């Protein structure tokens, strides 16, 4: 039976062989929880990567990484400003409210078509300026953005700087959901530090990019790590064999495998995007393609063995990964061009 050509999600991709090798190398007795040498090495490795002191803690999921990071800046009576289609709003099952003990998500609407689910200071101001400064209304405590965004768009350095200035002036924390942070860095051609800008916290995604089950909570105020460690334990994310999570992360950082994998995924997406032309709903800047596509056209593509998600009534989403074969990307491009 012919295997489908998977463009469902980069979560469907296999684990990179170098990650398996690192897991095998870590498969020996060691200090439990995060007392092992691999876990202890994370702070220094991420500090080197970002060129400034930071603390990094492993967790098993991006949802936990986002929520634990937000927990450093948001009280239960506060709010998190984010886009209405942000992952923390649309795809995390209410986890932010659970982890933050009732804190509210304050949604910026619009900017989907022009901004690709990115938000700007003016969008945030329009939402929060009418809020009275009294106990009867939820006050914003933080801003959460996604790099690359839910529609595959990347924040540039000047956009991040403007958000940082706004957040500082309003005494708000700034968090970055980096599930596809590697893809953004690969597209922007900049350093990891430039791609994160002035953010206080980052959830650094590895699972979509070749990892098995490890993400990193990166804290640019290392003192916040003590707070997150307690929250991580309370949330059930302090794994007793944490060295296996640390091993995955370190393997991805070694030799910039995280960036190599992202470049491969981005390259495959760019090949497909060339065939979409006027069908594209958003510029392709990372590894996601959003395309106008009727139900009949989607059926025709699936009949040729392509697996992908519908995206509303007349659209489809295709996601490439580190292991997407060039022949599959070219076949999809050819099929789209023939619609």
N, C-alpha and C positions, 0 to 999 in steps of 0.2 A: 504494500500500500504506500502510495506517495505521501511523504511527510509534508504538512503544510509549511509554507514560507511565513515564519512568524514575524509580524510587525505589530503585535498586540501591545507590548510594553517591554522596556528594558529590564523589568523585573522577571521576565520570562527567560532571560539569557542564562546560560550556565555559569558556573564558577570558573574563574580563570585558573589555568594550571599552576601558576606560581602561587596562588592563594592556597591551593591544595597542598603544595609542597611545604608552605609555611606552617600549615596546620599539622602536617606530619612531623615537621621538625619540632613543633611545640608539644608533641604528644609524649610527655614524660612527666614524672612527678614534679610538682613545684608548689610554691606557696599559694594557698587558695585566695579566692576573691580577686582583689586588685593588688595583692602584695608581691606578685611575681615581677621578674625583671622586664618582661615585655611590656606589661602595663605601665611600669615605672618609666619606661623609655618614651612614652607618648608625649609628655609635656615638652621634652627637649626637641623631639622631632617636629612637632607642630610649631614650636617657637622658631626653629630654623626655617621652616617653610614660610611662615608669615613675617619673619624678620622682626619680631617683637615678642616679649614674654607672654606666654599664654598657658593655660591648663587645658588638658584634653582628657575626657572620660569616655570610655566605650559604653554603648548601649546596643540593644538588639534590633531596634526599629527606628525609623525616621520619625514616627509619631512621638515616641518617647523622647527622642533627641530634641524635637521642637518644644515639647511641653516642659521638659526639665530646664531647658535654656530660658524659656519665658518665665519660669518660676523664680528666676533670680531677680526679676524686675517688676512683676505684677502681683499685687495683693488680691485677696479674694473679692474685695469690693471694687476693684479696678477693672479696666478694660484694655483690650489689645486691638489696635487699629490695623486692619488688613483689607485686601481686596475681597470682594464678595465671592470670587471664585478661587481664593487662596486654598491651598490644600488643607490648612488647619480648619477651615470652615466647611469645605465641600467634601472632604475625603477622610476625615479622621474621627468620624462617629461620635462627635461631642467630647473627644478626649481632652482638648484644652480646658473646657469647663470642669471636667472631672479632676484633672491634675492640678488645676489652679483653684480648686475648691469654690467654684461658682463664678469666677471672673468672666466677664462678658467679652465676646468678639464684636467689635464695632466696625461695620462693613462699609467700605468705600465702593460705591456702585459706579457702573460705566467704565470708560477707559479700556473696555475689552477689545474693541476693534482697532482703535488707534494706538493704544498702549500695550496691547497684548497682555492684559492683567497686571501691568506695572502701575504703581501709584506714584504720585508726585506731591510735593508739599502743598500745592494749592488744593489738591483733592482732599488731603487730610484736614487742612484748615477749614474747608467748607463743611466737613463733617463735625469737627469738634468745637469750632468757635461758638456755635449756638448753645453749647452745653453750659448751664449755669454752674458756677463754682459753689455748690452747696451739697449737703449730704443726701439730698433727694434725687440726685442724678449720678449715674456712673461716670467717674472721671477716667480719662485715658491715662494709662501708665506706660504703654509701650507701643511701638510700631513693628509690625512683622512684614517683611518683604520676601520674595522668592527669587533666587538666582540659579539657573535661568527660570523664568516665570512659568506659570501653568500653561501658557501658550507658546513657550519656547523662546521668549524674548529676553534679552540680556540688558541689565542695567550698566550704563557706562559710568566712568569715573566721576564725571561732573554731576550726573544724576545722583550717585551715591553721596557725593560731597554735599549736595543741596539737601538731601534727606538728613544727613548727619547734622548739618547746621540747624535745620528746623527742629530735629529731635532735641538737640542740646538747648536751644532757646526755650523750648516748651518743657524741659526737664523730663523727657520721655526716653525710655530705653529703646534700642534699635536692634532687632533680631533678624537674622537672615536664615531662611529655610534653604539649605543647599543640597537638596536631594540630587539635583543635577548641576552642582557647583562646578564639577570638573568640566562639563560640557560648556559652561559659560566661560571658564578660563581658556579653554581650547579655542573657542570662537573669538574671544576678545584679543587673544595673543598677548596677554598681560601676565603679571605675576599674580599669585594667589592673594597677596596682600592688596593689590589694586582692585581685584575682583570683589573683595569683601568690604573694602573701603572703611568707613568709620563705625561699622557695626560693633556692638558690644558682645554679641554672641552669634555663633554659627552652628547649625547642624550640618556636618560635612558628610555627604552621602557616599557610601561605597558599595552598597548592595546592588544598585542599578548599574554599576560600572564594573562589575566583575567580582565583587565580594560575595560571601555566602550569607552571613547574618551578623554584620557589624556596622555600626555607624558611630560617628564621633560627635560629642558635644564639645565645641571649642569655645573657651571662655577667655576673652581678651583682658579681663581682670582676674588674674590667677587666684586672688583671694576668694572669689565666688565659688571656687571648687569645693570648699568645705561644705557650703550650703547644699550644693548639688549632690554631693555624696550621700548626705542624709536623705534627700528627696529620692535619689535613685534607689536606695535600699527600701524605703517606705513604699515605693511604686512597684517593687518586685523585679527590678532590673539589675540588681547586684548579683551577677551570676557567680557561682562558686568556682567555676573554672574559667575565669575571665581571661586567662592567657590565650585562649583560643580566639577570642574576639580581638585582642590586641595583636595577635599574630597576623590576622587578616589585614588589619589596617596598616601595619608596618610593611607587609608584603606589597600592598598597593602603593605605598609611598616610596619604597625602594626603587631607585632608577626611574622615578616618575612614571610608574606603570599606570597610575590613575589618570595621568594626562595623555599617555599613549592610547589608552583604551577610549578615552573621550574623543580624541581626534579621529579614531577609526569610526566611531559611531556618527560623529558629525559629518565625516566625509561621505558615508553611505547616505545620510539624509540629504546632503547637498546634491548627490546624483539623482535622487528621486525628485527633489524639488524642481530640477531643471525641466522635468517633463510635465509638471503641474501648471506652469505658466499662470494664466489668468484665474485658474481654479484656486490658487492659494488664498487662504483666509488671513494668514499672518506670514510675515517674512520668516524664513527658516534660518534661525541663528544657532540652534543647538541640534538636538537629535529627534525633534518632533515635527511632523508635517500635518497641518490641518488643511483640508481640501474640500471644496464643494464637490458633492458627489451624490447623485440621485440614488434612490433605493434600487432601481434596475441596474445602475452602474456598479453599485456595491455588490450586488448579486453576481454580476459578470466577473468581477475581480475575485470573489470568493470561489467561483466555479473554476478558476485557474489555479487555485491552491493558496491564495494569499489570505492570511488571517490578520484581522485588524479590528478596531472598535468603531462602531457608528458614533457620530458626534452630533447629536441632534437629528432633525428630520432630513436634512439634505447635506450632510457633511460626514467626513470620515477623518479619523486620526491614525497615522502610521508612526510608529516609533522604532528607530534603529538602535542597535546595541553594539558593544565592543566586538561581538562575534558575527555580526551581520556579514554574510558572504557577498562579495562584489557581484557575483552572478545573480544572486537573489535581488539585490538592489536594482541592477540593470534590468532584470526581468520585470520587476514592478514598474519601473520607469517606462519601459516599452508598453506594458499593458495599459498604463494610465494614458500615455500618448495616443493609444489606439481607441480610446473610449469615444 
